[in-house]
Amino acid sequence: MPTPPIQRFLKNSPQIRDSPSFNPHNEWVITWDTSSSDIIYGKSITQTNHPGSQSITQIQHYIHTYVETYSPSHSSNTNASTPRRMTSFIRPCKGCSRHVFNVSNPSICTLYIATLNLLTIKVYRPLHIPAHITAPKRTWKFPTLHHHTLRTIAYNDYQRSQHANSFLTPIIPVPRENSPDTLTIYNNNPVLNPLSPLYLNNLVIGFDKVIDRLLFLAHQFINFTDLSFYTDGSLFQDGATMFQPSSTTAETFAVLTTLIVSPSNACITIFTDSLNTIHNYEKFSNSSLSTRQKLKFTTYPVWSLILRLIELKHLMVTFQKVKSHSGDLFNDQADLLSKEATTLSPIFISPKSDPSALMTVMFDHLGPLYGNIRKWSQRACHAHLATSNLHNKPQRHLLQLMELYPIDWSFTSQWLRKNNNNGAPCSFQNDKTTGHKIKLFAHSLPTADIQQRNYPKLYPAHPILCSECTTQVYDNSHIGYCPTHLRELNVSLRTAADYLISLITSSPNAPPSTRDVTSSIERSPLFSPVSDISHPSYLLLHQLVPEELPAIVSLHIRSRKLTMEIVETFIQYFYTQITRKFWRIHSDSFHLWEKSRRITKKKKRSYRKSHRSSRSARDPLDMMPPTRSRSNLRQADLILRHTHNGPAHPYCFPKIDDDDHRAIIYCLGSNYLHSGSWISYFNASNSFALPYPEFRELYFNSLGLPYTRS
């Protein structure tokens, strides 16, 4: 590529020593050469640091090449179709036009380069050279990153050095006195008016230099009526939009800053390479879009402020799509500036920016929560529920294993939510398989301990031993790890390892040699011999995906999509061929034990029926906790009714106590907020059915009636 795409990578520069002269040991560096538009490799020889001048490093020049093209005889694989699949290495330069004479060793090609312009890289040790290199020379060095990646890193560092300290400019002070000129400025751009609700410090908060820069631009654009902006966004770890980290938010935030600095009554044309931003603007500005649909936007607060600025400033905004990295000068400059801005401190929307908001939800006093709060709270509740489940006694062993073998929760979630019946939306087989996987994870399969808990009168009170080994208790942790079946489990793991090797080597992006794949899988603790339940395969058997598994695959497959497909295929194989196999063995053995003691399904059904009838015979009021107003409670007080025609929806029957604080959470989190006013579901005839005193007061106030708490 003549001009590689600009991306942000972490910069690793050589350390500048305090001594006047320093000889680095095994320090390999790269830099960008503007004359040839290519990268220069080298090994540091001497670093010279004279007082009053910049540090200079003398390097031995190395040349990049590929094993397959330089010497096919040294490689067992010469069928690499693209440069990305070929093995790159560097070798000493024997002399070139850049060569500077070296007095101590005139036979090598040396260069003198400023230390600040160098980047350090890593090379493989001799023992880690790829297996398909049959006879490498001692002077050959193999970088850990590919040539194209290193070339892009060097080019990005050069671009940053050329544009350093050019992002922020000095601030022109804005007049604050009540002169006619000042009032004209405030009227043309209320962002500059401290008394306006659109004052910039009321809209965004955070890094002061960025806010001052926006104030400066707003002052510069006051006399313009027709403006064109090129916008772009970039995301890198904690960027300038820290509390809503996503590339979509970065693109939307860029649009917001253009409208902040734009004067009133202006025509604005925004050029962007993000088609998603244009579509979101068209959707969000649609007047027929309901509040509930708008809340589904992850960038809802940003778009809400954008439309408010357009309305109050009387702006005419037009979006135009431009192709990214197509040679458009202004679009490339916007892309460069957005990547430089990721190094700045963060800014985010102020909680005071939306006057119609009833509240601003904060997370642990760290920052505001954006997006759909209902969905966020649902995820938070699910995370809390999963954490609390892991602390249960049956799953205590999972927590111990997680400390040794971390879990990849993204793959685990994807596997548990996988459709198990060829994508059928409604399927008994899918529900059955998903339920079985969840029971494996929760350690709730009907083993002996679970049956003793559910049917205490049918099973003996003493611990029930496994009928296979007759030495250990038959519970969920015993499935597959019975001492009688350990040998069979090891054979199955060996077969699973061979299956994983075949999946990796048969993929389109397979590595050139299978030797590296086999050795990495054989070294993995996931496929080591099993002796007890402390083996990491216990996690796989209970539907958890260790990070070790995707790490092995991604070591040889560069594509994340292919990695996910291979991992999912392997987990499916492990579940069908190993997990279900050992569950059937233990289940059949336990059924024989139950049959010998005449414990049948009929007896279980009759036990459940009698247990339900004994519970239903109790008075519902007797099952409630004692409260102050229990004597005055009626059955109608426990039920929320609606006044619409048709049967009541199940959500209208929470059956909660009059003084239960969960009622307010229920009503605020239900569909009452989105399908109309929640008070419309009640009328004067059933006003006493409102579950909480504050709700009753709101109801009466909405009708214009006085309300007195009893």
C-alpha positions as CSV (number, residue, x, y, z in Angstrom):
1,M,0.0,0.0,0.0
2,P,1.5,3.4,-0.9
3,T,-0.4,5.1,2.0
4,P,-1.6,2.7,4.7
5,P,-4.8,3.5,6.6
6,I,-4.2,5.5,9.7
7,Q,-5.0,3.6,12.9
8,R,-4.1,4.2,16.5
9,F,-1.6,1.8,18.0
10,L,0.3,2.0,21.3
11,K,3.7,3.5,20.8
12,N,6.7,1.7,22.3
13,S,9.8,4.0,21.9
14,P,13.3,3.2,23.1
15,Q,14.2,4.6,26.5
16,I,16.5,7.6,26.5
17,R,19.3,7.0,29.0
18,D,21.0,9.6,31.2
19,S,24.5,8.5,30.2
20,P,26.2,10.3,27.2
21,S,26.6,6.9,25.5
22,F,24.7,3.7,25.9
23,N,24.8,0.3,24.1
24,P,21.4,-1.3,24.1
25,H,21.2,-5.1,24.3
26,N,19.0,-7.0,21.8
27,E,16.9,-3.9,20.9
28,W,15.1,-4.1,17.6
29,V,13.5,-1.0,16.1
30,I,11.6,0.4,13.2
31,T,11.0,3.8,11.7
32,W,9.2,5.4,8.7
33,D,11.3,6.6,5.8
34,T,9.6,9.5,3.9
35,S,11.9,9.4,0.9
36,S,10.9,5.8,0.0
37,S,7.5,5.7,1.8
38,D,8.5,2.5,3.4
39,I,9.6,1.1,6.8
40,I,13.2,0.8,8.0
41,Y,14.2,-2.1,10.2
42,G,17.3,-2.1,12.4
43,K,19.1,-3.3,15.5
44,S,20.3,-0.6,18.0
45,I,24.0,-0.4,18.4
46,T,24.8,2.8,20.3
47,Q,22.6,5.6,21.8
48,T,24.3,9.0,22.0
49,N,22.9,11.7,24.3
50,H,24.9,14.9,24.0
51,P,23.9,17.8,26.3
52,G,21.7,20.4,24.6
53,S,20.8,18.2,21.6
54,Q,18.4,15.4,20.9
55,S,19.2,11.7,21.4
56,I,20.6,9.9,18.3
57,T,20.7,6.1,17.9
58,Q,23.1,4.2,15.6
59,I,21.4,1.1,14.2
60,Q,22.4,-1.7,12.0
61,H,20.2,-1.7,8.9
62,Y,18.1,-4.8,8.2
63,I,16.1,-5.6,5.0
64,H,12.6,-7.2,5.0
65,T,11.8,-10.1,2.7
66,Y,9.7,-13.3,2.6
67,V,11.0,-16.8,3.1
68,E,8.9,-18.2,0.3
69,T,10.2,-15.7,-2.3
70,Y,13.8,-15.3,-1.0
71,S,14.7,-19.0,-0.6
72,P,11.9,-21.6,-1.3
73,S,14.3,-24.4,-0.3
74,H,14.3,-23.2,3.3
75,S,10.5,-23.6,3.6
76,S,8.4,-26.7,3.5
77,N,5.4,-24.6,2.4
78,T,5.7,-22.7,-0.9
79,N,2.0,-22.5,-1.7
80,A,1.3,-19.2,0.1
81,S,-1.2,-17.4,-2.1
82,T,-1.0,-13.9,-0.5
83,P,1.7,-11.9,1.3
84,R,-0.3,-12.1,4.5
85,R,0.1,-15.9,4.5
86,M,3.8,-15.8,3.7
87,T,6.4,-15.8,6.5
88,S,8.3,-12.5,6.7
89,F,11.8,-12.1,8.2
90,I,14.6,-9.5,8.2
91,R,18.2,-10.0,7.2
92,P,21.3,-7.7,7.5
93,C,21.7,-5.2,4.7
94,K,25.0,-5.5,2.9
95,G,25.1,-1.9,1.8
96,C,22.7,0.7,0.4
97,S,22.4,4.4,-0.5
98,R,21.5,5.3,3.1
99,H,24.7,3.7,4.5
100,V,26.8,5.8,6.9
101,F,30.4,4.6,7.3
102,N,31.0,2.9,10.7
103,V,34.6,3.2,11.9
104,S,34.5,0.3,14.4
105,N,32.8,-2.1,11.9
106,P,32.9,-0.9,8.3
107,S,31.5,-4.1,6.9
108,I,27.9,-3.6,8.2
109,C,25.4,-1.0,7.0
110,T,24.6,1.5,9.7
111,L,22.2,4.4,10.0
112,Y,21.9,7.3,12.5
113,I,18.3,8.2,13.4
114,A,16.7,10.3,16.2
115,T,15.7,8.1,19.1
116,L,12.3,9.8,19.4
117,N,11.5,8.6,15.8
118,L,12.2,4.9,16.6
119,L,9.7,2.3,17.7
120,T,10.8,-0.9,19.4
121,I,9.6,-4.3,18.2
122,K,10.0,-7.9,19.3
123,V,11.5,-10.8,17.4
124,Y,11.1,-14.5,18.0
125,R,13.7,-16.5,19.9
126,P,15.4,-19.3,18.0
127,L,13.3,-21.9,19.7
128,H,10.1,-20.2,18.6
129,I,10.8,-20.0,14.9
130,P,7.8,-21.3,12.8
131,A,8.0,-25.1,12.3
132,H,7.8,-25.0,8.5
133,I,11.1,-23.1,8.3
134,T,13.4,-26.0,7.7
135,A,16.9,-24.5,7.8
136,P,16.9,-20.8,9.0
137,K,20.2,-18.9,9.0
138,R,21.5,-17.4,12.2
139,T,21.4,-13.9,10.8
140,W,17.7,-14.2,10.0
141,K,15.3,-12.6,12.5
142,F,11.5,-13.2,12.6
143,P,9.4,-10.3,14.0
144,T,6.4,-11.3,16.1
145,L,4.1,-9.0,14.0
146,H,3.6,-9.1,10.3
147,H,5.3,-6.7,8.0
148,H,2.1,-4.9,7.0
149,T,1.2,-4.4,10.6
150,L,4.6,-3.0,11.5
151,R,4.5,-0.8,8.4
152,T,1.2,0.7,9.4
153,I,2.4,1.3,13.0
154,A,5.5,3.2,11.7
155,Y,3.4,5.3,9.3
156,N,0.9,6.2,12.0
157,D,3.7,7.3,14.3
158,Y,5.1,9.5,11.6
159,Q,1.7,11.1,10.9
160,R,1.3,11.8,14.6
161,S,4.7,13.4,14.8
162,Q,3.8,15.7,11.9
163,H,0.5,16.8,13.4
164,A,1.6,17.1,17.0
165,N,0.4,20.1,19.0
166,S,-1.8,21.2,16.1
167,F,-5.1,20.1,17.5
168,L,-5.8,22.8,20.0
169,T,-5.3,26.5,19.2
170,P,-5.1,29.6,21.5
171,I,-8.4,30.9,22.7
172,I,-9.8,34.3,21.7
173,P,-11.6,35.7,24.7
174,V,-15.3,36.3,24.2
175,P,-16.6,39.7,25.5
176,R,-18.9,39.5,28.5
177,E,-20.1,43.1,28.8
178,N,-23.6,44.2,27.9
179,S,-22.7,46.0,24.7
180,P,-24.7,45.8,21.4
181,D,-21.9,43.8,19.8
182,T,-22.0,41.3,22.7
183,L,-25.8,41.0,22.5
184,T,-25.5,40.4,18.8
185,I,-23.0,37.6,19.4
186,Y,-25.2,36.0,22.0
187,N,-28.3,36.2,19.7
188,N,-26.4,34.7,16.8
189,N,-25.0,31.9,18.8
190,P,-26.6,31.2,22.3
191,V,-23.8,28.7,23.0
192,L,-21.7,31.7,24.0
193,N,-24.3,33.2,26.3
194,P,-23.9,32.2,29.9
195,L,-27.6,33.0,30.6
196,S,-28.9,30.7,27.8
197,P,-29.9,27.1,28.4
198,L,-27.8,26.3,25.3
199,Y,-24.7,27.7,26.9
200,L,-21.8,25.3,26.1
201,N,-20.9,24.6,29.8
202,N,-24.5,23.5,30.3
203,L,-24.4,21.0,27.4
204,V,-21.0,19.2,27.8
205,I,-18.6,18.8,30.7
206,G,-15.2,17.3,31.0
207,F,-11.8,18.3,29.5
208,D,-11.6,22.1,29.7
209,K,-9.3,22.6,26.7
210,V,-11.7,20.8,24.3
211,I,-14.6,22.9,25.7
212,D,-12.5,26.1,25.2
213,R,-11.7,25.0,21.7
214,L,-15.5,24.6,20.9
215,L,-16.1,28.1,22.4
216,F,-13.4,29.5,20.1
217,L,-14.9,27.9,17.0
218,A,-18.4,29.0,17.9
219,H,-17.1,32.6,18.1
220,Q,-15.3,32.3,14.8
221,F,-18.4,31.0,12.9
222,I,-20.8,33.7,14.1
223,N,-20.9,35.7,10.8
224,F,-21.4,32.6,8.6
225,T,-24.7,31.5,7.2
226,D,-23.6,28.5,5.1
227,L,-21.2,26.0,6.6
228,S,-19.9,22.5,5.5
229,F,-18.4,20.1,8.0
230,Y,-16.5,16.8,7.5
231,T,-17.1,14.6,10.6
232,D,-15.6,11.3,11.7
233,G,-15.4,9.3,14.9
234,S,-12.8,7.0,16.4
235,L,-12.9,4.7,19.4
236,F,-9.9,3.5,21.3
237,Q,-10.3,2.2,24.9
238,D,-11.3,5.3,27.0
239,G,-11.7,7.9,24.3
240,A,-13.3,11.3,24.4
241,T,-16.8,9.8,25.0
242,M,-15.9,7.7,28.1
243,F,-19.3,6.9,29.4
244,Q,-20.8,5.7,26.1
245,P,-17.9,3.8,24.5
246,S,-18.8,2.8,20.9
247,S,-17.9,3.8,17.4
248,T,-21.5,4.8,16.7
249,T,-21.5,7.1,19.7
250,A,-18.2,8.7,18.5
251,E,-19.7,9.3,15.1
252,T,-22.8,10.8,16.6
253,F,-20.8,12.9,19.0
254,A,-18.8,14.4,16.1
255,V,-22.1,15.5,14.5
256,L,-23.1,17.1,17.9
257,T,-20.0,19.2,18.1
258,T,-20.6,20.7,14.6
259,L,-24.1,21.8,15.6
260,I,-22.8,23.2,18.9
261,V,-20.3,25.6,17.1
262,S,-22.8,26.5,14.3
263,P,-24.5,29.9,14.5
264,S,-28.2,30.4,14.5
265,N,-30.3,30.5,11.3
266,A,-27.6,28.8,9.3
267,C,-27.6,26.1,6.6
268,I,-25.3,23.2,7.7
269,T,-24.0,20.4,5.4
270,I,-22.4,17.5,7.1
271,F,-20.2,15.1,5.1
272,T,-19.7,11.7,6.9
273,D,-18.5,8.3,5.9
274,S,-20.9,6.7,8.4
275,L,-24.1,5.6,6.7
276,N,-25.4,4.4,10.0
277,T,-25.3,8.0,11.3
278,I,-27.4,9.3,8.4
279,H,-30.0,6.5,8.9
280,N,-30.2,7.2,12.6
281,Y,-30.8,10.9,12.0
282,E,-33.6,10.1,9.6
283,K,-35.2,7.7,12.0
284,F,-34.8,9.8,15.1
285,S,-36.1,13.0,13.4
286,N,-39.2,11.2,12.3
287,S,-42.2,12.7,14.2
288,S,-44.1,9.4,14.2
289,L,-41.4,7.7,16.2
290,S,-42.6,7.0,19.8
291,T,-40.7,7.7,22.9
292,R,-40.2,4.0,23.5
293,Q,-38.7,3.5,20.1
294,K,-36.3,6.5,20.6
295,L,-35.2,5.0,23.9
296,K,-33.9,1.9,22.0
297,F,-31.2,4.1,20.4
298,T,-27.9,3.5,22.3
299,T,-27.1,7.2,21.5
300,Y,-30.5,8.5,22.6
301,P,-29.1,11.4,24.8
302,V,-26.9,12.6,21.9
303,W,-29.6,12.5,19.3
304,S,-32.0,14.2,21.7
305,L,-29.6,17.1,22.2
306,I,-28.9,17.3,18.4
307,L,-32.6,17.7,17.6
308,R,-33.0,20.3,20.4
309,L,-30.1,22.3,19.0
310,I,-31.6,22.2,15.4
311,E,-34.9,23.4,16.7
312,L,-33.8,26.2,19.0
313,K,-31.1,27.5,16.7
314,H,-33.3,27.2,13.6
315,L,-30.8,25.2,11.6
316,M,-31.2,23.6,8.2
317,V,-29.1,20.4,8.4
318,T,-28.3,18.2,5.4
319,F,-26.3,15.0,5.5
320,Q,-24.2,13.7,2.6
321,K,-22.4,10.3,2.4
322,V,-18.7,10.2,1.4
323,K,-16.6,7.1,0.8
324,S,-14.0,6.4,3.5
325,H,-10.3,6.3,2.5
326,S,-11.2,7.2,-1.1
327,G,-8.7,10.0,-1.4
328,D,-11.0,12.8,-0.2
329,L,-8.7,15.3,1.4
330,F,-11.1,16.7,4.0
331,N,-12.4,13.3,4.9
332,D,-8.9,12.0,5.4
333,Q,-8.1,15.0,7.6
334,A,-11.2,14.5,9.7
335,D,-10.2,10.8,10.1
336,L,-6.7,11.8,11.2
337,L,-8.0,14.4,13.7
338,S,-10.5,12.0,15.2
339,K,-7.7,9.5,15.9
340,E,-5.5,12.1,17.4
341,A,-8.4,13.2,19.7
342,T,-8.5,9.7,21.3
343,T,-5.5,10.7,23.3
344,L,-7.3,13.6,24.9
345,S,-9.2,13.5,28.2
346,P,-12.9,12.7,28.0
347,I,-15.9,14.9,27.6
348,F,-19.5,13.8,27.9
349,I,-23.0,15.3,27.8
350,S,-23.9,17.2,30.9
351,P,-26.9,16.0,32.9
352,K,-28.4,19.5,32.7
353,S,-28.5,19.4,28.9
354,D,-32.0,18.0,28.7
355,P,-34.5,20.2,30.6
356,S,-37.3,17.7,30.0
357,A,-35.5,14.8,31.8
358,L,-37.0,14.0,35.1
359,M,-33.8,12.5,36.4
360,T,-30.3,11.5,35.5
361,V,-29.4,7.9,36.4
362,M,-25.8,7.6,37.7
363,F,-23.8,4.4,38.2
364,D,-22.0,4.3,41.5
365,H,-21.5,8.1,41.3
366,L,-19.0,7.5,38.4
367,G,-21.0,8.9,35.5
368,P,-24.4,9.0,33.9
369,L,-26.0,5.9,32.3
370,Y,-27.1,6.5,28.7
371,G,-29.4,4.5,26.5
372,N,-32.3,2.4,27.5
373,I,-32.4,2.3,31.3
374,R,-34.9,-0.5,31.4
375,K,-32.6,-2.7,29.3
376,W,-29.6,-1.7,31.3
377,S,-31.3,-2.6,34.6
378,Q,-32.4,-5.9,33.1
379,R,-28.8,-6.8,32.2
380,A,-27.6,-5.6,35.6
381,C,-30.3,-7.8,37.3
382,H,-29.2,-10.7,35.2
383,A,-25.6,-10.2,36.1
384,H,-26.5,-10.0,39.8
385,L,-28.6,-13.1,39.5
386,A,-25.8,-15.1,37.7
387,T,-23.3,-14.0,40.4
388,S,-25.6,-14.9,43.2
389,N,-26.2,-18.3,41.6
390,L,-22.5,-19.0,41.3
391,H,-22.2,-18.5,45.1
392,N,-24.7,-21.3,45.7
393,K,-23.4,-24.4,47.3
394,P,-23.9,-26.7,44.3
395,Q,-21.9,-24.3,42.1
396,R,-19.1,-23.5,44.6
397,H,-16.7,-25.7,42.7
398,L,-17.2,-23.6,39.5
399,L,-16.0,-20.5,41.4
400,Q,-12.8,-22.3,42.4
401,L,-12.1,-23.4,38.9
402,M,-12.8,-19.9,37.5
403,E,-9.9,-18.5,39.5
404,L,-7.5,-20.9,37.7
405,Y,-9.2,-21.0,34.3
406,P,-10.9,-17.7,33.4
407,I,-14.2,-17.9,31.5
408,D,-15.0,-16.3,28.2
409,W,-18.5,-15.0,29.0
410,S,-19.3,-13.8,25.4
411,F,-18.8,-17.3,24.0
412,T,-20.6,-18.8,27.0
413,S,-23.6,-16.5,26.5
414,Q,-23.7,-17.2,22.8
415,W,-23.6,-21.0,23.4
416,L,-26.4,-20.9,26.0
417,R,-28.6,-18.8,23.6
418,K,-27.9,-20.9,20.6
419,N,-30.9,-22.3,18.7
420,N,-30.6,-26.1,18.9
421,N,-33.1,-27.0,16.2
422,N,-31.8,-25.5,12.9
423,G,-33.2,-22.0,13.7
424,A,-36.8,-23.1,14.3
425,P,-38.4,-20.2,16.4
426,C,-40.7,-22.5,18.2
427,S,-39.5,-26.0,18.9
428,F,-39.9,-28.6,21.6
429,Q,-36.5,-30.0,20.8
430,N,-34.9,-26.6,21.2
431,D,-36.6,-25.9,24.5
432,K,-35.6,-29.4,25.8
433,T,-31.9,-29.0,24.8
434,T,-31.7,-25.4,26.2
435,G,-33.3,-26.5,29.5
436,H,-30.8,-29.4,29.7
437,K,-27.8,-27.0,29.2
438,I,-29.1,-24.6,31.8
439,K,-29.6,-27.4,34.3
440,L,-26.0,-28.5,33.6
441,F,-24.8,-25.0,34.4
442,A,-27.0,-24.6,37.5
443,H,-26.1,-28.2,38.8
444,S,-29.9,-28.9,39.0
445,L,-30.1,-32.1,36.9
446,P,-32.3,-34.8,38.7
447,T,-29.4,-36.6,40.5
448,A,-29.8,-38.3,43.8
449,D,-29.4,-35.1,46.0
450,I,-31.9,-33.2,43.9
451,Q,-34.5,-36.0,44.1
452,Q,-34.0,-36.2,47.9
453,R,-34.7,-32.5,48.2
454,N,-37.8,-32.7,46.0
455,Y,-39.2,-36.0,47.3
456,P,-38.1,-36.4,50.9
457,K,-40.7,-39.1,51.6
458,L,-39.8,-41.3,48.6
459,Y,-36.0,-41.4,48.9
460,P,-33.9,-42.4,51.9
461,A,-32.5,-39.6,54.1
462,H,-28.9,-40.8,54.1
463,P,-26.5,-39.9,51.2
464,I,-27.1,-42.0,48.1
465,L,-23.9,-43.3,46.6
466,C,-23.2,-43.7,42.9
467,S,-24.2,-47.2,41.7
468,E,-21.2,-47.3,39.3
469,C,-18.4,-46.7,41.8
470,T,-20.3,-47.2,45.1
471,T,-17.8,-44.8,46.8
472,Q,-18.9,-41.2,46.1
473,V,-22.2,-39.4,46.4
474,Y,-24.2,-39.2,43.2
475,D,-24.7,-35.5,42.5
476,N,-24.3,-33.1,39.6
477,S,-20.5,-32.8,40.2
478,H,-20.1,-36.5,39.9
479,I,-21.4,-36.7,36.3
480,G,-18.5,-37.7,34.0
481,Y,-15.9,-37.7,36.8
482,C,-16.8,-41.0,38.4
483,P,-13.6,-43.0,39.1
484,T,-15.1,-45.8,37.0
485,H,-15.4,-43.6,33.9
486,L,-12.2,-41.5,34.1
487,R,-10.4,-43.7,31.6
488,E,-13.3,-43.4,29.2
489,L,-13.4,-39.6,29.7
490,N,-9.6,-39.3,28.9
491,V,-10.2,-41.3,25.7
492,S,-13.1,-39.0,24.8
493,L,-10.9,-35.9,25.5
494,R,-8.2,-37.3,23.2
495,T,-10.8,-37.7,20.4
496,A,-12.1,-34.2,21.0
497,A,-8.6,-32.8,20.7
498,D,-8.2,-34.6,17.3
499,Y,-11.5,-33.1,16.2
500,L,-10.4,-29.6,17.2
501,I,-7.2,-30.1,15.2
502,S,-9.2,-31.2,12.1
503,L,-11.5,-28.1,12.5
504,I,-8.5,-25.7,12.6
505,T,-6.5,-27.3,9.8
506,S,-9.5,-27.6,7.5
507,S,-10.6,-24.0,7.8
508,P,-10.1,-21.6,4.9
509,N,-7.5,-19.6,6.9
510,A,-5.6,-22.7,8.1
511,P,-2.0,-22.3,9.1
512,P,0.6,-23.7,6.6
513,S,1.7,-26.5,9.0
514,T,-0.3,-28.8,11.3
515,R,2.7,-29.3,13.6
516,D,2.1,-26.0,15.4
517,V,-1.6,-26.7,15.8
518,T,-1.0,-30.2,17.2
519,S,1.7,-29.0,19.6
520,S,-0.4,-26.1,21.0
521,I,-3.4,-28.3,21.6
522,E,-1.3,-31.0,23.3
523,R,0.3,-28.4,25.6
524,S,-3.1,-27.0,26.6
525,P,-4.3,-28.0,30.1
526,L,-7.8,-28.4,28.6
527,F,-6.8,-31.7,27.0
528,S,-4.5,-33.0,29.7
529,P,-5.2,-36.3,31.4
530,V,-8.1,-36.1,33.9
531,S,-7.6,-37.3,37.5
532,D,-10.4,-35.5,39.4
533,I,-13.0,-32.7,39.1
534,S,-10.3,-30.0,39.3
535,H,-9.7,-30.4,35.6
536,P,-10.7,-27.5,33.3
537,S,-12.9,-29.8,31.2
538,Y,-15.4,-29.7,34.1
539,L,-16.2,-26.1,33.0
540,L,-17.0,-27.3,29.4
541,L,-19.1,-30.2,30.7
542,H,-21.2,-27.7,32.7
543,Q,-21.6,-25.3,29.7
544,L,-18.9,-22.8,30.5
545,V,-16.4,-21.8,27.8
546,P,-12.8,-21.3,29.2
547,E,-10.7,-18.5,27.7
548,E,-8.2,-21.2,26.9
549,L,-10.4,-22.7,24.1
550,P,-10.8,-19.5,21.9
551,A,-7.2,-18.5,22.6
552,I,-6.0,-21.8,21.1
553,V,-8.1,-21.3,18.0
554,S,-7.3,-17.6,17.5
555,L,-3.6,-18.5,17.8
556,H,-3.8,-20.1,14.4
557,I,-6.9,-18.5,12.8
558,R,-6.8,-14.7,12.3
559,S,-10.4,-14.2,11.4
560,R,-12.6,-13.7,14.5
561,K,-15.7,-14.9,12.7
562,L,-14.0,-18.2,11.8
563,T,-12.8,-18.5,15.3
564,M,-16.3,-18.1,16.7
565,E,-17.6,-20.7,14.2
566,I,-14.9,-23.2,15.1
567,V,-15.4,-22.7,18.9
568,E,-19.2,-23.1,18.6
569,T,-18.8,-26.3,16.4
570,F,-16.4,-27.8,18.9
571,I,-18.6,-27.0,21.9
572,Q,-21.5,-28.6,20.1
573,Y,-19.4,-31.7,19.5
574,F,-18.3,-31.8,23.2
575,Y,-21.9,-31.5,24.3
576,T,-23.4,-34.2,22.1
577,Q,-20.5,-36.7,22.2
578,I,-19.2,-36.3,25.8
579,T,-21.6,-34.4,28.1
580,R,-24.8,-36.2,27.0
581,K,-23.1,-39.5,26.8
582,F,-22.0,-39.5,30.4
583,W,-25.3,-38.1,31.6
584,R,-27.1,-41.0,29.9
585,I,-24.8,-43.5,31.6
586,H,-25.4,-42.1,35.1
587,S,-29.1,-41.5,34.4
588,D,-29.7,-45.1,33.2
589,S,-27.8,-46.5,36.2
590,F,-29.8,-44.3,38.7
591,H,-33.1,-45.3,37.0
592,L,-32.3,-49.0,37.7
593,W,-31.5,-48.1,41.3
594,E,-34.9,-46.3,41.6
595,K,-36.7,-49.3,39.9
596,S,-35.2,-51.7,42.4
597,R,-36.7,-49.6,45.2
598,R,-40.1,-49.2,43.4
599,I,-39.7,-45.4,43.0
600,T,-41.8,-44.8,39.9
601,K,-43.1,-41.7,38.0
602,K,-46.6,-42.4,39.2
603,K,-45.5,-42.1,42.8
604,K,-43.7,-38.8,42.1
605,R,-46.8,-37.4,40.3
606,S,-49.1,-38.4,43.2
607,Y,-46.6,-36.9,45.7
608,R,-46.5,-33.6,43.8
609,K,-50.3,-33.5,43.5
610,S,-50.8,-34.0,47.2
611,H,-48.2,-31.4,48.0
612,R,-49.9,-28.8,45.8
613,S,-53.3,-29.5,47.3
614,S,-52.0,-29.1,50.8
615,R,-50.5,-25.7,49.9
616,S,-53.6,-24.4,48.0
617,A,-55.8,-25.2,51.1
618,R,-54.2,-22.4,53.0
619,D,-55.8,-18.9,53.1
620,P,-53.9,-16.5,50.9
621,L,-54.1,-13.8,53.6
622,D,-52.4,-16.3,56.0
623,M,-49.4,-16.6,53.7
624,M,-48.8,-12.8,53.8
625,P,-46.3,-11.2,56.2
626,P,-47.9,-9.4,59.1
627,T,-48.4,-5.6,58.5
628,R,-50.1,-2.8,60.4
629,S,-53.1,-2.7,58.0
630,R,-53.6,-6.5,57.6
631,S,-56.9,-6.5,59.4
632,N,-58.3,-3.9,56.9
633,L,-56.9,-5.6,53.8
634,R,-59.3,-7.0,51.2
635,Q,-58.6,-9.3,48.3
636,A,-59.2,-6.3,45.9
637,D,-56.3,-4.5,47.6
638,L,-53.9,-7.2,46.4
639,I,-54.8,-7.0,42.7
640,L,-54.1,-4.3,40.1
641,R,-57.0,-4.1,37.6
642,H,-57.3,-2.2,34.3
643,T,-60.4,-0.6,32.8
644,H,-60.0,-1.7,29.2
645,N,-62.3,-4.3,27.6
646,G,-61.1,-7.8,27.5
647,P,-59.4,-10.1,30.0
648,A,-56.8,-8.6,32.3
649,H,-53.2,-8.9,31.4
650,P,-51.1,-11.1,33.7
651,Y,-48.9,-8.1,34.5
652,C,-51.9,-6.5,36.1
653,F,-51.9,-9.1,38.9
654,P,-48.6,-8.6,40.9
655,K,-50.4,-9.6,44.2
656,I,-48.2,-7.4,46.4
657,D,-48.7,-6.0,49.8
658,D,-50.0,-2.5,50.5
659,D,-46.8,-1.4,52.1
660,D,-44.4,-3.3,49.9
661,H,-41.8,-1.0,48.3
662,R,-41.4,-3.3,45.4
663,A,-44.7,-1.9,44.0
664,I,-43.1,1.3,42.9
665,I,-40.3,-0.6,41.1
666,Y,-42.9,-2.7,39.4
667,C,-45.0,0.1,38.1
668,L,-42.0,2.2,37.0
669,G,-40.5,-0.7,35.2
670,S,-43.6,-2.1,33.5
671,N,-45.2,-1.2,30.2
672,Y,-47.3,1.5,32.0
673,L,-44.5,3.9,31.1
674,H,-44.7,3.3,27.4
675,S,-48.2,2.3,26.3
676,G,-49.8,5.5,27.7
677,S,-50.3,7.1,31.0
678,W,-50.2,4.5,33.7
679,I,-53.0,6.3,35.6
680,S,-55.3,5.6,32.6
681,Y,-55.3,2.0,33.8
682,F,-57.2,2.9,36.9
683,N,-60.4,4.8,37.6
684,A,-62.2,6.1,40.7
685,S,-64.0,2.8,41.3
686,N,-60.8,0.9,41.9
687,S,-58.6,3.7,43.3
688,F,-58.1,1.7,46.5
689,A,-56.4,-1.0,44.4
690,L,-53.4,1.3,43.9
691,P,-50.5,-0.5,45.6
692,Y,-48.6,2.4,47.1
693,P,-49.8,5.6,48.9
694,E,-47.7,7.9,46.6
695,F,-49.4,6.4,43.6
696,R,-52.9,7.1,45.1
697,E,-51.9,10.7,45.7
698,L,-50.7,11.1,42.1
699,Y,-53.9,9.6,40.9
700,F,-56.2,11.9,42.9
701,N,-54.0,15.0,42.0
702,S,-54.3,14.1,38.3
703,L,-58.1,14.2,38.7
704,G,-58.0,17.5,40.6
705,L,-59.3,15.9,43.8
706,P,-57.8,16.4,47.2
707,Y,-56.1,13.4,48.8
708,T,-55.5,12.7,52.5
709,R,-53.5,9.7,53.6
710,S,-55.2,7.6,56.2
